[in-house]
Amino acid sequence: MKFHTRKWVKPEDLNPNGTLFGGRLLQWIDEEVALYAIIQLEIPKTVTKFMSEIDFVSSAKQGDIIEIGIEVVKFGRSSITLNCEVRNKITQKTIIAIDKIIMVSLDEDGNPVAHGKTKVEYVKDRLNKN
């Protein structure tokens, strides 16, 4: 799994218990997964269709640095299926794991549209094609 983004847990990210608010973490995950899918599929209208059971394994507190990891599970006709893990950067302890996130590419009318992708591509490889 590749860890793409790091976040610093700040006071405004905390719940009344003094740990990272789950809703804030899910917001960060959804945004990161959307950006990843849009870049992979090269279709700007790509949205979250499904997110499987979310397993909060541990918590994070103010000052912790967390990182968000994403891995491609499979490519569909109009979708990409991913899994995600968020961990503490320093301790490497898992904070949350999500086994299945499905992102779907849409056309201008909001209908699923084929993206034509079958494997992970990196921007550096796309640049070398030109």
MDAnalysis code that builds the backbone (N, CA, C; Angstrom):
import MDAnalysis as mda
import numpy as np

u = mda.Universe.empty(390, n_residues=130, atom_resindex=np.repeat(np.arange(130), 3), trajectory=True)
u.add_TopologyAttr("name", ["N", "CA", "C"] * 130)
u.add_TopologyAttr("resid", np.arange(1, 131))
u.add_TopologyAttr("resname", ["MET", "LYS", "PHE", "HIS", "THR", "ARG", "LYS", "TRP", "VAL", "LYS", "PRO", "GLU", "ASP", "LEU", "ASN", "PRO", "ASN", "GLY", "THR", "LEU", "PHE", "GLY", "GLY", "ARG", "LEU", "LEU", "GLN", "TRP", "ILE", "ASP", "GLU", "GLU", "VAL", "ALA", "LEU", "TYR", "ALA", "ILE", "ILE", "GLN", "LEU", "GLU", "ILE", "PRO", "LYS", "THR", "VAL", "THR", "LYS", "PHE", "MET", "SER", "GLU", "ILE", "ASP", "PHE", "VAL", "SER", "SER", "ALA", "LYS", "GLN", "GLY", "ASP", "ILE", "ILE", "GLU", "ILE", "GLY", "ILE", "GLU", "VAL", "VAL", "LYS", "PHE", "GLY", "ARG", "SER", "SER", "ILE", "THR", "LEU", "ASN", "CYS", "GLU", "VAL", "ARG", "ASN", "LYS", "ILE", "THR", "GLN", "LYS", "THR", "ILE", "ILE", "ALA", "ILE", "ASP", "LYS", "ILE", "ILE", "MET", "VAL", "SER", "LEU", "ASP", "GLU", "ASP", "GLY", "ASN", "PRO", "VAL", "ALA", "HIS", "GLY", "LYS", "THR", "LYS", "VAL", "GLU", "TYR", "VAL", "LYS", "ASP", "ARG", "LEU", "ASN", "LYS", "ASN"])
u.atoms.positions = np.array([
    [0.842, -1.179, 0.000],
    [0.000, 0.000, 0.000],
    [0.882, 1.236, 0.000],
    [0.508, 2.204, -0.813],
    [1.240, 3.463, -0.857],
    [0.490, 4.499, -0.028],
    [1.243, 5.187, 0.808],
    [0.673, 6.228, 1.656],
    [0.934, 7.569, 0.978],
    [-0.160, 8.242, 0.608],
    [-0.085, 9.422, -0.254],
    [-0.123, 10.755, 0.477],
    [-0.840, 10.825, 1.562],
    [-1.075, 12.108, 2.212],
    [-0.832, 12.011, 3.700],
    [-0.297, 13.079, 4.234],
    [-0.112, 13.175, 5.680],
    [-0.952, 14.331, 6.195],
    [-1.507, 14.140, 7.374],
    [-2.296, 15.179, 8.037],
    [-1.792, 15.317, 9.463],
    [-1.805, 16.549, 9.926],
    [-1.405, 16.858, 11.288],
    [-2.682, 17.077, 12.079],
    [-2.898, 16.333, 13.137],
    [-4.119, 16.441, 13.935],
    [-4.033, 17.702, 14.794],
    [-4.949, 18.628, 14.533],
    [-4.971, 19.931, 15.200],
    [-6.166, 20.021, 16.152],
    [-6.203, 21.034, 17.016],
    [-7.312, 21.159, 17.982],
    [-8.693, 21.142, 17.333],
    [-8.830, 21.747, 16.173],
    [-10.151, 21.804, 15.518],
    [-10.590, 20.447, 14.956],
    [-9.701, 19.442, 14.957],
    [-10.017, 18.108, 14.451],
    [-10.478, 17.145, 15.542],
    [-10.530, 17.630, 16.785],
    [-10.792, 16.752, 17.929],
    [-12.270, 16.672, 18.301],
    [-12.643, 15.535, 18.869],
    [-13.986, 15.346, 19.409],
    [-13.979, 15.705, 20.898],
    [-15.112, 15.651, 21.579],
    [-15.139, 16.002, 23.012],
    [-14.245, 15.113, 23.879],
    [-13.866, 13.945, 23.360],
    [-12.992, 13.035, 24.099],
    [-11.517, 13.426, 23.966],
    [-11.235, 14.412, 23.118],
    [-9.863, 14.856, 22.921],
    [-9.080, 14.036, 21.918],
    [-9.805, 13.205, 21.143],
    [-9.158, 12.425, 20.089],
    [-9.718, 12.846, 18.729],
    [-9.094, 12.370, 17.677],
    [-9.503, 12.740, 16.320],
    [-10.959, 12.363, 16.079],
    [-11.761, 13.340, 15.667],
    [-13.169, 13.153, 15.340],
    [-13.276, 12.246, 14.121],
    [-14.066, 11.166, 14.239],
    [-14.214, 10.204, 13.145],
    [-14.725, 10.836, 11.868],
    [-15.650, 11.782, 11.991],
    [-16.191, 12.459, 10.805],
    [-15.130, 13.241, 10.047],
    [-14.204, 13.862, 10.786],
    [-13.109, 14.602, 10.143],
    [-12.216, 13.628, 9.383],
    [-11.913, 12.488, 10.008],
    [-11.060, 11.490, 9.359],
    [-11.733, 10.948, 8.098],
    [-13.030, 10.672, 8.169],
    [-13.738, 10.184, 6.984],
    [-13.771, 11.236, 5.879],
    [-13.861, 12.508, 6.254],
    [-13.800, 13.596, 5.264],
    [-12.450, 13.573, 4.552],
    [-11.366, 13.446, 5.318],
    [-10.029, 13.403, 4.724],
    [-9.874, 12.196, 3.803],
    [-10.388, 11.046, 4.238],
    [-10.292, 9.828, 3.428],
    [-11.069, 10.003, 2.132],
    [-12.307, 10.479, 2.223],
    [-13.140, 10.640, 1.033],
    [-12.492, 11.587, 0.031],
    [-11.931, 12.673, 0.524],
    [-11.269, 13.623, -0.368],
    [-10.027, 13.000, -1.014],
    [-9.228, 12.314, -0.241],
    [-8.010, 11.708, -0.771],
    [-8.314, 10.619, -1.793],
    [-9.314, 9.785, -1.493],
    [-9.691, 8.714, -2.411],
    [-10.267, 9.314, -3.707],
    [-11.053, 10.375, -3.590],
    [-11.598, 11.025, -4.784],
    [-10.483, 11.584, -5.659],
    [-9.529, 12.275, -5.052],
    [-8.410, 12.812, -5.835],
    [-7.624, 11.698, -6.509],
    [-7.365, 10.636, -5.772],
    [-6.627, 9.502, -6.336],
    [-7.369, 8.910, -7.536],
    [-8.694, 8.674, -7.381],
    [-9.487, 8.088, -8.457],
    [-9.556, 9.003, -9.677],
    [-9.742, 10.290, -9.458],
    [-9.806, 11.242, -10.571],
    [-8.494, 11.247, -11.350],
    [-7.395, 11.218, -10.650],
    [-6.082, 11.210, -11.323],
    [-5.868, 9.888, -12.059],
    [-6.234, 8.768, -11.441],
    [-6.066, 7.464, -12.089],
    [-6.946, 7.329, -13.331],
    [-8.207, 7.704, -13.198],
    [-9.166, 7.491, -14.278],
    [-9.183, 8.620, -15.296],
    [-8.595, 9.758, -14.930],
    [-8.538, 10.943, -15.803],
    [-9.939, 11.443, -16.179],
    [-10.871, 11.295, -15.242],
    [-12.233, 11.799, -15.429],
    [-12.586, 12.618, -14.181],
    [-12.700, 13.947, -14.348],
    [-12.916, 14.814, -13.186],
    [-14.222, 14.571, -12.438],
    [-15.242, 14.054, -13.100],
    [-16.510, 13.763, -12.421],
    [-16.486, 12.307, -11.954],
    [-15.750, 12.064, -10.887],
    [-15.684, 10.732, -10.281],
    [-16.104, 10.885, -8.830],
    [-17.077, 10.080, -8.418],
    [-17.693, 10.252, -7.106],
    [-17.658, 8.960, -6.290],
    [-17.862, 9.109, -4.986],
    [-17.926, 7.966, -4.095],
    [-19.277, 7.276, -4.264],
    [-19.262, 5.995, -4.577],
    [-20.478, 5.192, -4.736],
    [-20.738, 4.355, -3.495],
    [-19.664, 3.790, -2.914],
    [-19.829, 2.843, -1.821],
    [-18.604, 2.864, -0.925],
    [-18.853, 2.739, 0.365],
    [-17.769, 2.588, 1.331],
    [-18.199, 1.474, 2.275],
    [-17.374, 0.427, 2.378],
    [-17.725, -0.715, 3.224],
    [-17.613, -0.381, 4.696],
    [-17.793, -1.381, 5.500],
    [-17.674, -1.222, 6.943],
    [-16.372, -0.519, 7.298],
    [-16.481, 0.381, 8.229],
    [-15.325, 1.165, 8.657],
    [-14.913, 0.654, 10.027],
    [-13.644, 0.303, 10.158],
    [-13.148, -0.270, 11.401],
    [-12.153, 0.683, 12.052],
    [-12.614, 1.385, 13.107],
    [-11.719, 2.244, 13.868],
    [-10.917, 1.358, 14.815],
    [-9.644, 1.190, 14.541],
    [-8.780, 0.294, 15.307],
    [-8.167, 1.002, 16.509],
    [-7.754, 2.231, 16.304],
    [-7.170, 3.028, 17.392],
    [-7.505, 4.488, 17.135],
    [-7.078, 5.359, 18.008],
    [-7.385, 6.789, 17.847],
    [-6.106, 7.589, 17.654],
    [-6.300, 8.830, 17.303],
    [-5.185, 9.771, 17.170],
    [-5.503, 10.961, 18.067],
    [-4.464, 11.609, 18.526],
    [-4.673, 12.756, 19.406],
    [-3.987, 13.996, 18.823],
    [-4.258, 15.129, 19.422],
    [-3.676, 16.383, 18.952],
    [-2.159, 16.252, 18.857],
    [-1.642, 16.712, 17.737],
    [-0.204, 16.681, 17.504],
    [0.263, 15.468, 16.735],
    [-0.572, 14.417, 16.662],
    [-0.188, 13.234, 15.888],
    [-0.140, 13.571, 14.405],
    [0.724, 12.900, 13.700],
    [0.775, 12.981, 12.242],
    [0.246, 11.649, 11.735],
    [-0.774, 11.719, 10.906],
    [-1.335, 10.500, 10.342],
    [-1.077, 10.485, 8.843],
    [-1.108, 9.293, 8.266],
    [-0.954, 9.188, 6.817],
    [-2.031, 8.271, 6.263],
    [-2.472, 8.609, 5.050],
    [-3.568, 7.906, 4.396],
    [-2.994, 7.067, 3.258],
    [-3.240, 5.752, 3.342],
    [-2.775, 4.831, 2.312],
    [-3.935, 4.324, 1.477],
    [-3.673, 4.196, 0.173],
    [-4.697, 3.738, -0.771],
    [-4.085, 2.659, -1.643],
    [-4.902, 1.649, -1.934],
    [-4.460, 0.570, -2.813],
    [-5.604, 0.232, -3.761],
    [-5.288, 0.037, -5.035],
    [-6.303, -0.347, -6.016],
    [-6.571, -1.846, -5.880],
    [-7.851, -2.195, -5.780],
    [-8.256, -3.591, -5.719],
    [-8.603, -4.080, -7.120],
    [-9.392, -3.271, -7.843],
    [-9.741, -3.645, -9.229],
    [-10.321, -2.456, -9.983],
    [-10.298, -2.590, -11.296],
    [-10.916, -1.613, -12.189],
    [-12.182, -2.237, -12.756],
    [-13.273, -1.480, -12.739],
    [-14.508, -1.892, -13.389],
    [-14.673, -1.093, -14.669],
    [-15.818, -1.233, -15.319],
    [-16.059, -0.505, -16.569],
    [-16.081, 1.000, -16.329],
    [-16.821, 1.420, -15.289],
    [-16.920, 2.849, -14.975],
    [-16.427, 3.148, -13.561],
    [-15.876, 2.135, -12.910],
    [-15.505, 2.286, -11.505],
    [-14.065, 1.880, -11.234],
    [-13.630, 2.233, -10.042],
    [-12.362, 1.763, -9.505],
    [-12.652, 1.409, -8.047],
    [-12.189, 0.230, -7.642],
    [-12.384, -0.226, -6.267],
    [-11.057, -0.133, -5.537],
    [-11.097, 0.466, -4.358],
    [-9.884, 0.727, -3.584],
    [-10.053, 0.219, -2.164],
    [-8.943, 0.076, -1.458],
    [-9.023, -0.056, -0.010],
    [-8.133, 1.014, 0.590],
    [-8.326, 1.255, 1.873],
    [-7.659, 2.379, 2.518],
    [-7.261, 2.004, 3.932],
    [-6.108, 2.494, 4.321],
    [-5.656, 2.362, 5.702],
    [-5.099, 3.711, 6.135],
    [-5.432, 4.106, 7.334],
    [-4.864, 5.315, 7.913],
    [-4.062, 4.873, 9.125],
    [-2.838, 5.374, 9.216],
    [-1.982, 4.980, 10.337],
    [-1.263, 6.187, 10.916],
    [-0.796, 6.010, 12.127],
    [0.024, 7.013, 12.786],
    [1.402, 6.961, 12.131],
    [1.881, 8.074, 11.642],
    [3.152, 8.121, 10.920],
    [4.331, 7.699, 11.806],
    [4.318, 8.093, 13.058],
    [5.453, 7.821, 13.941],
    [5.412, 6.386, 14.472],
    [4.266, 5.958, 15.000],
    [4.180, 4.627, 15.617],
    [3.852, 3.524, 14.615],
    [3.347, 3.899, 13.407],
    [2.898, 2.966, 12.379],
    [1.656, 2.181, 12.794],
    [1.002, 2.580, 13.872],
    [-0.191, 1.898, 14.362],
    [-1.393, 2.277, 13.495],
    [-2.153, 1.276, 13.056],
    [-3.343, 1.515, 12.247],
    [-4.400, 2.240, 13.071],
    [-4.995, 3.268, 12.472],
    [-6.074, 4.023, 13.097],
    [-7.419, 3.553, 12.548],
    [-7.488, 3.384, 11.237],
    [-8.731, 2.959, 10.584],
    [-8.373, 2.130, 9.360],
    [-9.254, 1.169, 9.056],
    [-9.104, 0.372, 7.843],
    [-10.461, 0.301, 7.148],
    [-10.449, 0.481, 5.842],
    [-11.664, 0.364, 5.038],
    [-11.335, -0.593, 3.901],
    [-12.024, -1.728, 3.875],
    [-11.712, -2.776, 2.908],
    [-12.132, -2.469, 1.480],
    [-13.210, -1.706, 1.323],
    [-13.738, -1.514, -0.030],
    [-14.352, -0.133, -0.185],
    [-13.809, 0.617, -1.129],
    [-14.368, 1.917, -1.503],
    [-14.523, 1.887, -3.017],
    [-15.719, 2.145, -3.496],
    [-15.962, 2.150, -4.943],
    [-16.200, 3.582, -5.393],
    [-15.413, 4.009, -6.354],
    [-15.554, 5.317, -6.974],
    [-16.053, 5.103, -8.403],
    [-16.987, 5.937, -8.855],
    [-17.580, 5.789, -10.184],
    [-17.413, 7.077, -10.972],
    [-17.031, 6.914, -12.241],
    [-16.895, 8.047, -13.155],
    [-18.245, 8.344, -13.797],
    [-18.560, 9.638, -13.910],
    [-19.848, 10.058, -14.449],
    [-19.686, 10.943, -15.677],
    [-20.712, 10.893, -16.551],
    [-20.733, 11.799, -17.695],
    [-21.380, 13.111, -17.274],
    [-21.604, 13.997, -18.207],
    [-22.166, 15.317, -17.912],
    [-23.567, 15.255, -17.327],
    [-24.300, 14.152, -17.625],
    [-25.667, 13.999, -17.119],
    [-25.729, 13.233, -15.803],
    [-24.567, 12.847, -15.273],
    [-24.530, 12.127, -14.008],
    [-24.692, 10.626, -14.135],
    [-24.556, 10.109, -15.354],
    [-24.652, 8.669, -15.580],
    [-23.260, 8.051, -15.602],
    [-23.128, 6.783, -15.160],
    [-21.815, 6.137, -15.206],
    [-21.254, 6.123, -16.632],
    [-19.957, 6.385, -16.739],
    [-19.303, 6.424, -18.043],
    [-18.039, 5.563, -17.981],
    [-17.798, 4.820, -19.052],
    [-16.616, 3.953, -19.112],
    [-15.352, 4.806, -19.099],
    [-14.366, 4.362, -18.344],
    [-13.102, 5.107, -18.260],
    [-11.984, 4.463, -19.073],
    [-12.102, 3.198, -19.429],
    [-11.110, 2.536, -20.279],
    [-9.807, 2.159, -19.591],
    [-9.726, 2.284, -18.300],
    [-8.485, 1.967, -17.569],
    [-8.530, 0.530, -17.057],
    [-7.366, -0.126, -17.046],
    [-7.294, -1.508, -16.577],
    [-6.163, -1.743, -15.590],
    [-5.313, -0.743, -15.411],
    [-4.197, -0.898, -14.475],
    [-3.795, 0.463, -13.925],
    [-3.075, 0.432, -12.813],
    [-2.599, 1.662, -12.190],
    [-1.576, 2.311, -13.110],
    [-1.726, 3.603, -13.305],
    [-0.763, 4.380, -14.082],
    [-0.221, 5.492, -13.200],
    [1.031, 5.810, -13.411],
    [1.666, 6.898, -12.673],
    [1.873, 8.067, -13.623],
    [1.753, 9.280, -13.093],
    [1.869, 10.477, -13.920],
    [3.191, 10.480, -14.674],
    [4.280, 10.072, -14.023],
    [5.587, 10.053, -14.701],
    [5.567, 9.151, -15.933],
    [4.820, 8.040, -15.864],
    [4.723, 7.143, -17.024],
    [3.882, 7.756, -18.131],
    [2.841, 8.493, -17.749],
    [2.008, 9.163, -18.753],
    [2.820, 10.235, -19.473],
    [3.659, 10.939, -18.735],
    [4.493, 11.989, -19.327],
    [5.508, 11.395, -20.295],
    [5.996, 10.211, -20.000],
    [6.986, 9.566, -20.873],
    [6.380, 9.054, -22.163],
    [5.054, 8.893, -22.219],
    [4.369, 8.435, -23.427],
    [4.370, 9.503, -24.520],
    [4.452, 10.769, -24.105],
    [4.366, 11.887, -25.066],
    [5.660, 12.108, -25.790],
])
